[in-house]
């Protein structure tokens, strides 16, 4: 999934292929709406979390991708932002999740 995110960032969006970028996000949105939970988790954690992390280190940041989101993508993005708020590592996220169990 990481390679696919790199492709979307570097080969589509950063090269100005916005129609292709938009199509990728439309496909992901459709999958989020129609797929089973396992597929939704893969898209959410695999694609969107990787996008947040990788794109945040790019000159344009990760917020530039929000223009391509549908309602479900926006929800996933928001949930990931809440999960990572105030945390700087995956271990921080895991500690909080374990405390909340």
Backbone as JSON, one array per atom type, in Angstrom:
{
  "sequence": "XXXXXXXXXXXXXXXXXXXXXXXXXXXXXXXXXXXXXXXXXXXXXXXXXXXXXXXXXXXXXXXXXXXXXXXXXXXXXXXXXXXXXXXXXXXXXXXXXXXXX",
  "N": [[0.83, -1.19, 0.0], [2.01, 1.18, 0.67], [3.68, 1.8, -1.51], [1.77, 2.38, -3.42], [0.63, 4.69, -2.35], [2.85, 6.39, -2.51], [3.0, 6.51, -5.31], [0.56, 7.86, -5.9], [1.05, 10.33, -4.65], [3.6, 11.23, -5.74], [3.69, 10.58, -8.53], [1.22, 11.2, -9.56], [-0.34, 13.42, -8.19], [1.71, 15.4, -7.56], [2.76, 15.79, -10.06], [0.84, 17.14, -11.32], [-1.35, 15.75, -12.3], [-4.26, 15.93, -11.84], [-6.86, 15.06, -12.48], [-6.51, 12.3, -12.64], [-5.67, 11.83, -10.03], [-7.98, 12.55, -8.67], [-9.7, 10.54, -9.61], [-8.58, 8.25, -8.41], [-9.18, 8.77, -5.72], [-11.95, 8.77, -5.88], [-12.47, 6.1, -6.5], [-11.49, 4.88, -4.17], [-13.27, 6.01, -2.33], [-15.7, 4.87, -3.18], [-15.12, 2.19, -2.6], [-14.87, 2.35, 0.19], [-17.51, 2.84, 0.87], [-18.89, 0.62, -0.14], [-17.54, -1.76, 0.5], [-16.46, -4.6, 2.56], [-15.74, -4.7, 6.14], [-13.05, -5.37, 6.58], [-11.77, -4.58, 4.21], [-12.33, -1.85, 4.28], [-10.85, -1.15, 6.56], [-8.27, -1.7, 5.62], [-8.05, 0.24, 3.6], [-8.4, 2.56, 5.13], [-6.38, 2.46, 7.22], [-4.21, 1.53, 5.74], [-4.02, 3.07, 3.3], [-4.94, 5.84, 3.79], [-3.78, 6.56, 6.31], [-1.08, 6.21, 5.74], [-0.87, 8.07, 3.68], [-1.34, 10.46, 5.13], [0.95, 10.48, 6.76], [3.19, 10.33, 4.93], [2.7, 12.47, 3.11], [2.71, 14.63, 4.81], [5.31, 15.35, 5.08], [5.99, 16.51, 2.74], [6.4, 19.33, 0.5], [3.86, 20.58, 0.01], [2.31, 19.58, 2.01], [-0.15, 17.53, 3.81], [-2.78, 18.31, 3.71], [-3.61, 19.17, 1.23], [-4.79, 17.12, -0.1], [-7.33, 16.82, 0.82], [-9.28, 18.04, -0.73], [-10.06, 16.13, -2.52], [-11.59, 14.29, -1.24], [-14.43, 12.25, -0.51], [-17.46, 11.9, 1.46], [-17.07, 9.59, 3.18], [-14.31, 9.18, 3.05], [-13.45, 11.57, 4.16], [-14.39, 11.23, 6.75], [-12.85, 9.02, 7.64], [-10.29, 10.18, 7.47], [-10.52, 12.24, 9.36], [-10.93, 10.71, 11.69], [-8.46, 9.43, 11.85], [-6.8, 11.64, 12.27], [-7.7, 12.45, 14.8], [-6.96, 10.19, 16.26], [-4.18, 10.39, 16.15], [-3.68, 12.83, 17.32], [-1.71, 14.87, 19.35], [0.21, 12.95, 19.67], [3.36, 11.44, 18.97], [4.46, 9.17, 18.01], [4.03, 5.75, 16.9], [4.04, 4.1, 19.11], [3.06, 5.8, 21.09], [0.38, 5.98, 20.29], [-0.42, 3.3, 20.58], [-0.06, 2.94, 23.36], [-2.04, 4.67, 24.4], [-4.34, 3.45, 23.35], [-4.24, 0.99, 24.69], [-4.53, 1.83, 27.33], [-7.14, 2.72, 27.26], [-8.65, 0.45, 27.12]],
  "CA": [[0.0, 0.0, 0.0], [2.91, 2.33, 0.72], [4.1, 2.12, -2.88], [0.62, 3.0, -4.1], [0.53, 6.06, -1.84], [3.95, 7.12, -3.16], [2.57, 6.73, -6.69], [-0.46, 8.91, -5.91], [1.69, 11.6, -4.28], [4.7, 11.65, -6.61], [3.46, 10.41, -9.97], [-0.05, 11.8, -9.97], [-0.64, 14.76, -7.67], [2.83, 16.35, -7.69], [3.0, 16.04, -11.49], [-0.31, 17.88, -11.83], [-2.37, 14.87, -12.89], [-5.32, 16.05, -10.85], [-7.99, 14.21, -12.84], [-6.16, 10.94, -12.23], [-5.69, 11.84, -8.57], [-9.41, 12.57, -8.3], [-10.25, 9.21, -9.9], [-8.11, 7.34, -7.36], [-9.95, 9.02, -4.5], [-13.33, 8.33, -6.13], [-12.48, 4.64, -6.37], [-11.35, 4.58, -2.74], [-14.53, 6.39, -1.69], [-16.66, 3.81, -3.52], [-14.77, 1.0, -1.83], [-15.21, 2.6, 1.59], [-18.96, 2.76, 1.01], [-19.46, -0.67, -0.56], [-16.73, -2.93, 0.86], [-16.58, -5.15, 3.9], [-14.96, -3.99, 7.15], [-11.62, -5.63, 6.39], [-11.32, -3.72, 3.11], [-12.37, -0.46, 4.79], [-9.69, -0.98, 7.45], [-7.09, -1.65, 4.76], [-8.01, 1.55, 2.96], [-8.22, 3.59, 6.15], [-5.06, 2.39, 7.84], [-3.17, 1.33, 4.74], [-3.86, 4.19, 2.37], [-5.09, 7.2, 4.34], [-2.79, 6.84, 7.34], [0.19, 6.36, 5.04], [-0.93, 9.37, 2.99], [-1.14, 11.52, 6.13], [2.35, 10.48, 7.2], [4.13, 10.67, 3.84], [2.44, 13.8, 2.54], [3.01, 15.68, 5.8], [6.71, 15.72, 4.92], [6.14, 17.07, 1.41], [6.25, 20.79, 0.52], [2.46, 21.03, 0.06], [1.66, 19.0, 3.18], [-1.16, 16.51, 3.53], [-4.13, 18.89, 3.61], [-3.97, 19.4, -0.18], [-5.54, 15.97, -0.6], [-8.7, 16.87, 1.33], [-10.18, 18.46, -1.81], [-10.46, 14.96, -3.3], [-12.32, 13.37, -0.37], [-15.87, 12.14, -0.38], [-17.85, 11.89, 2.88], [-16.45, 8.5, 3.95], [-12.87, 9.47, 3.13], [-13.3, 12.67, 5.12], [-14.61, 10.64, 8.08], [-11.65, 8.23, 7.95], [-9.21, 11.16, 7.65], [-10.78, 12.9, 10.64], [-10.69, 9.73, 12.75], [-7.01, 9.25, 11.95], [-6.24, 12.84, 12.89], [-8.02, 12.37, 16.23], [-6.16, 9.13, 16.84], [-2.79, 10.82, 16.23], [-3.56, 14.15, 17.97], [-0.87, 14.93, 20.54], [1.1, 11.79, 19.72], [4.46, 11.6, 18.01], [4.94, 7.88, 17.53], [3.07, 4.66, 16.95], [3.98, 3.62, 20.49], [2.13, 6.69, 21.8], [-0.98, 5.57, 19.91], [-0.67, 1.99, 21.19], [-0.21, 3.14, 24.8], [-3.36, 5.25, 24.66], [-5.35, 2.42, 23.06], [-4.2, -0.01, 25.76], [-5.09, 2.47, 28.52], [-8.58, 2.89, 27.1], [-9.33, -0.86, 27.07]],
  "C": [[0.88, 1.25, 0.0], [3.38, 2.76, -0.66], [2.98, 2.81, -3.65], [0.46, 4.44, -3.64], [1.64, 6.92, -2.44], [3.57, 7.46, -4.61], [1.56, 7.87, -6.77], [0.17, 10.27, -5.63], [2.64, 12.07, -5.38], [4.37, 11.61, -8.1], [2.15, 11.0, -10.46], [-0.15, 13.24, -9.48], [0.49, 15.76, -7.93], [3.2, 16.63, -9.15], [1.79, 16.7, -12.14], [-1.38, 17.04, -12.49], [-3.57, 14.8, -11.95], [-6.55, 15.22, -11.19], [-7.74, 12.76, -12.43], [-6.17, 10.81, -10.71], [-7.13, 11.76, -8.07], [-10.05, 11.19, -8.51], [-9.83, 8.19, -8.84], [-8.97, 7.52, -6.11], [-11.42, 8.64, -4.68], [-13.46, 6.82, -5.99], [-12.39, 4.24, -4.89], [-12.63, 4.9, -1.98], [-15.59, 5.31, -1.95], [-16.39, 2.54, -2.73], [-15.12, 1.17, -0.35], [-16.7, 2.44, 1.83], [-19.46, 1.33, 0.82], [-18.75, -1.9, 0.0], [-17.03, -3.43, 2.26], [-15.62, -4.42, 4.84], [-13.45, -4.18, 6.96], [-11.04, -4.74, 5.29], [-11.32, -2.26, 3.54], [-11.18, -0.19, 5.7], [-8.4, -0.88, 6.65], [-6.95, -0.28, 4.11], [-7.73, 2.64, 3.99], [-6.81, 3.6, 6.72], [-3.95, 2.27, 6.81], [-2.95, 2.54, 3.86], [-3.86, 5.54, 3.08], [-4.08, 7.52, 5.44], [-1.41, 7.02, 6.72], [0.24, 7.69, 4.3], [-0.69, 10.51, 3.97], [0.33, 11.62, 6.5], [3.31, 10.92, 6.1], [3.94, 12.09, 3.34], [2.75, 14.92, 3.52], [4.45, 16.15, 5.7], [7.01, 16.31, 3.54], [5.91, 18.59, 1.48], [4.8, 21.27, 0.66], [1.71, 20.48, 1.27], [0.59, 18.0, 2.8], [-2.56, 17.07, 3.36], [-4.56, 19.12, 2.16], [-4.81, 18.27, -0.75], [-7.01, 15.99, -0.16], [-9.71, 17.29, 0.27], [-10.72, 17.28, -2.61], [-11.36, 14.01, -2.51], [-13.82, 13.42, -0.59], [-16.19, 12.06, 1.1], [-17.17, 10.79, 3.71], [-14.95, 8.71, 4.1], [-12.61, 10.55, 4.15], [-13.46, 12.15, 6.55], [-13.37, 9.85, 8.52], [-10.48, 9.16, 8.28], [-9.33, 11.82, 9.02], [-10.5, 11.96, 11.81], [-9.19, 9.48, 12.94], [-6.35, 10.45, 12.61], [-6.5, 12.85, 14.39], [-7.15, 11.33, 16.92], [-4.71, 9.58, 17.07], [-2.6, 12.14, 16.98], [-2.74, 14.05, 19.26], [0.11, 13.77, 20.67], [2.18, 11.96, 18.65], [4.99, 10.28, 17.49], [3.82, 6.85, 17.6], [2.94, 4.12, 18.37], [3.07, 4.5, 21.34], [0.69, 6.28, 21.53], [-1.34, 4.26, 20.59], [-0.87, 2.12, 22.69], [-1.59, 3.68, 25.15], [-4.45, 4.22, 24.42], [-5.39, 1.38, 24.17], [-4.77, 0.55, 27.06], [-6.6, 2.53, 28.46], [-9.34, 1.57, 27.07], [-9.91, -1.21, 28.41]]
}
